[in-house]
Amino acid sequence: MSKIKIRWPVIGAAFGYLIFHPLIHLISLAHYFGNHTRPDYFAFRISGAFSVSMLPWGLAFMILGALIGLLWGKIIQTDEEKSKVIIDLQKALDRVKTLSGLLPICASCKKVRDDQGYWNQIEAYIEANSEAQFSHGICPECAKKLYPEYYLAN
């Protein structure tokens, strides 16, 4: 498991057992507060929340806190992942410059007609209207046709 999946349930479990459980215990005993004026009564009741008889309740609140922490950690992790994807998509969108629509091309020489009606080599047109760059080479079929002396007859 990653750190975020472990950290938040542990924090939630600690919160559930050490804070939420005694708080609910004190609220459930609030009707007694008016009848007892001893100064140590409040501390006595908080320590009562951690007695053996209250252990099932403490464990229940600890599990509840861990589940809430797990969900919270998953929400945070999903939000971080979503933010990262949005940033990556924005960067990709900034880099993309696309060609779209119909592109008139000569069937013979393969020149492309631009918006002003001029005929350009396809490489020059694509380089001017996108982020693409070309490097030239010769495919094996053309090399055999153009330079037969360098290829052995098959």
Secondary structure, DSSP 8 states (H G I E B T S, - for coil): --HHHHHHHHHHHHHIIIIIHHHHHHHHTGGGTTT---TTHHHHHHHHTTSGGGHHHHHHHHHHHHHHHHHHHHHHHHHHHHHHHHHHHHHHHHH-----S---B-TTT--EE-TTS-EE-HHHHHHHHSS--------HHHHHHH-GGGS---
